[in-house]
Amino acid sequence: MKIGLYFGSFNPVHIGHLIIANHVLNNSDLKQVWMVVSPQNPFKQSSSLLNEYSRLHLIQTAIEGEYHIKASKVEFKLPKPSYTVDTLTYLAEKYPQNEFSIIMGSDSFCNLPKWKNYKIIIKNHPLYIYKRLGFPVENIIDATIKVLDAPLLEISSTKIRNLIKEGKSIRYLLPDSVKEEIEKNNYYK
C-alpha cells in the first residue's frame, strides 16, 4: 500500500494539518496518510511541547471515524530526538509490503539538506510537497517530488497556543472535538 507520512509536532493538531492530509489523499495515488507525532524534533525546543501521548490523543480525536488518515506513534519507541531517516528505516523493515512517501511543506523541503542522511531519504522515498508562501520549490537536490497546490491557510500551532494563553477564542482553527479536549484538560494555559 502507498502511504504518505506526514511528520510533525502537531502541538496541537489544527484544521490546516487536516486539510493538507485530506488534500494530499484527494490529489495523489496515496491510499493512506499517517500523521506521525514526533516526540522531539531535532530543530525545535521541546520545552513548549505537550506530552506526546496527549498530542497523539488530540490527533486521534480529530480524525475519529476517518479510515484513510491514521495517527502514528511510531517515533515514541525510537531514540530521541526523532530523525526521519531512522523512522523510515524502521518502517521499511516492519512493513516491507508498504511503500512510504513523505508529505512536507516547501519550507521543510528547502531545509532538507540539513536533515540527517537526507540523501538516503530522497534516494528511497518520493516526496509530496505542498507549497508554503515564500518558499518556492526548487529541486536542486534531484529528489523524486510531486508538488501539490494545497489550500494555503495561515494557521499555526504557535498562534493557537498563544491565543489560549491570552484567553482568546480558538474556535474554527481546529476541530471542535480537539478544542473541547484542550479546554477540558487545560492544555497550553
C-alpha positions as CSV (number, residue, x, y, z in Angstrom):
1,M,0.0,0.0,0.0
2,K,1.2,3.5,-0.8
3,I,1.3,5.5,2.5
4,G,2.2,9.2,2.9
5,L,4.0,10.0,6.2
6,Y,3.1,13.5,7.5
7,F,5.6,14.2,10.3
8,G,5.0,16.9,12.8
9,S,4.9,18.0,16.4
10,F,1.2,18.7,16.0
11,N,1.3,20.9,19.1
12,P,-1.8,21.0,18.7
13,V,-3.2,19.5,15.5
14,H,-5.3,22.1,13.7
15,I,-7.6,22.4,10.6
16,G,-4.6,23.3,8.4
17,H,-2.9,20.0,9.2
18,L,-6.1,18.1,8.4
19,I,-6.8,20.0,5.2
20,I,-3.3,19.2,4.0
21,A,-3.7,15.4,4.8
22,N,-7.0,15.3,3.0
23,H,-5.8,17.3,0.0
24,V,-2.9,15.0,-0.5
25,L,-5.1,12.0,-0.4
26,N,-7.5,13.5,-2.9
27,N,-4.8,14.6,-5.3
28,S,-2.3,11.7,-5.3
29,D,-2.1,7.9,-5.6
30,L,-1.6,7.5,-1.8
31,K,-4.0,5.2,-0.1
32,Q,-3.4,6.5,3.5
33,V,-1.8,9.3,5.3
34,W,-0.1,8.6,8.6
35,M,0.2,11.6,10.8
36,V,3.4,10.8,12.7
37,V,3.7,12.5,16.0
38,S,7.3,13.5,16.6
39,P,8.2,13.3,20.3
40,Q,11.1,15.7,19.8
41,N,12.0,17.4,16.5
42,P,15.8,18.0,16.5
43,F,15.1,21.5,15.1
44,K,12.6,22.6,17.8
45,Q,12.7,23.3,21.5
46,S,11.0,20.6,23.4
47,S,10.1,22.7,26.4
48,S,6.9,24.1,24.8
49,L,5.7,20.6,23.7
50,L,2.6,19.0,25.2
51,N,3.3,15.4,26.2
52,E,3.5,13.2,23.0
53,Y,0.6,10.9,24.2
54,S,-1.6,13.9,24.7
55,R,-0.7,15.2,21.2
56,L,-1.4,11.7,19.7
57,H,-4.8,11.7,21.5
58,L,-5.7,15.1,20.0
59,I,-5.0,13.7,16.5
60,Q,-7.0,10.6,17.2
61,T,-9.8,12.8,18.4
62,A,-9.6,14.9,15.3
63,I,-9.7,12.0,12.8
64,E,-12.2,9.8,14.6
65,G,-14.1,7.7,12.0
66,E,-11.6,8.5,9.2
67,Y,-10.2,5.4,7.5
68,H,-7.6,7.0,5.2
69,I,-5.9,9.2,7.8
70,K,-4.2,7.5,10.8
71,A,-2.4,8.8,13.9
72,S,1.0,7.2,14.3
73,K,3.2,6.9,17.5
74,V,6.0,5.0,15.7
75,E,8.6,7.5,16.8
76,F,7.7,7.1,20.5
77,K,9.8,3.9,20.8
78,L,12.7,5.2,18.7
79,P,15.7,7.2,20.1
80,K,15.2,10.9,20.6
81,P,15.5,13.3,19.0
82,S,13.5,11.9,16.1
83,Y,15.3,11.7,12.8
84,T,13.2,11.0,9.7
85,V,15.8,8.7,8.2
86,D,15.7,6.4,11.3
87,T,11.9,6.3,11.3
88,L,11.8,5.4,7.6
89,T,14.3,2.6,8.1
90,Y,12.3,1.2,10.9
91,L,9.0,1.4,9.0
92,A,10.6,-0.2,5.9
93,E,11.8,-3.2,8.0
94,K,8.5,-3.5,9.9
95,Y,6.1,-3.0,6.9
96,P,8.0,-4.2,3.8
97,Q,4.8,-4.6,1.9
98,N,4.2,-0.8,2.1
99,E,5.7,2.0,0.0
100,F,6.3,5.1,2.2
101,S,6.5,8.6,0.9
102,I,6.9,11.9,2.8
103,I,4.5,14.8,2.9
104,M,6.1,18.1,3.6
105,G,5.8,21.8,3.1
106,S,8.0,23.6,0.7
107,D,9.6,25.3,3.7
108,S,10.8,21.9,5.0
109,F,11.9,20.9,1.5
110,C,14.2,23.9,1.4
111,N,15.8,22.7,4.6
112,L,16.1,19.1,3.6
113,P,19.9,19.2,3.0
114,K,20.2,20.0,6.8
115,W,18.5,16.7,7.7
116,K,20.4,13.7,8.9
117,N,21.3,11.4,5.9
118,Y,18.9,13.3,3.6
119,K,20.4,11.7,0.5
120,I,19.2,8.3,1.8
121,I,15.7,9.7,2.2
122,I,15.5,11.2,-1.3
123,K,17.0,8.1,-2.9
124,N,14.4,5.7,-1.4
125,H,11.3,7.8,-0.8
126,P,9.2,10.1,-3.0
127,L,8.2,13.5,-1.6
128,Y,4.8,15.1,-1.8
129,I,5.3,18.8,-1.3
130,Y,2.6,21.4,-0.6
131,K,3.6,25.0,-1.3
132,R,4.1,27.4,1.6
133,L,4.2,31.2,1.0
134,G,7.7,32.5,0.5
135,F,9.2,29.1,-0.2
136,P,9.4,28.2,-3.9
137,V,10.0,24.6,-4.8
138,E,13.4,24.3,-6.5
139,N,14.5,20.7,-6.8
140,I,18.3,21.3,-6.8
141,I,18.8,18.0,-4.8
142,D,17.2,15.9,-7.6
143,A,14.6,14.3,-5.3
144,T,11.5,12.5,-6.7
145,I,8.8,15.0,-6.0
146,K,5.2,15.8,-6.6
147,V,4.2,19.4,-5.9
148,L,0.6,19.9,-4.8
149,D,-1.2,23.2,-4.8
150,A,-2.9,22.6,-1.4
151,P,-5.1,25.4,0.1
152,L,-2.9,27.9,1.9
153,L,-4.0,28.7,5.4
154,E,-2.1,30.9,7.8
155,I,-2.9,28.8,10.8
156,S,-0.1,27.8,13.1
157,S,0.1,25.7,16.3
158,T,2.2,28.5,17.9
159,K,-0.6,31.1,17.2
160,I,-3.2,28.7,18.7
161,R,-1.1,28.2,21.8
162,N,-0.7,32.0,22.2
163,L,-4.4,32.5,21.8
164,I,-5.1,30.0,24.6
165,K,-2.6,31.7,26.9
166,E,-4.3,35.0,26.2
167,G,-7.7,33.6,26.9
168,K,-8.9,34.2,23.4
169,S,-11.1,32.0,21.1
170,I,-9.5,29.2,19.2
171,R,-12.8,28.2,17.6
172,Y,-12.7,27.3,13.9
173,L,-8.9,26.9,14.0
174,L,-9.2,23.2,15.0
175,P,-11.9,20.6,15.1
176,D,-14.5,21.2,17.9
177,S,-13.6,17.8,19.4
178,V,-9.9,18.9,19.7
179,K,-10.9,22.3,21.2
180,E,-13.1,20.5,23.8
181,E,-10.2,18.2,24.8
182,I,-7.8,21.1,25.1
183,E,-10.2,23.1,27.3
184,K,-11.2,20.0,29.4
185,N,-7.6,19.3,30.2
186,N,-6.4,22.9,30.5
187,Y,-3.7,22.3,27.8
188,Y,-1.4,25.2,26.8
189,K,-2.5,27.5,29.7
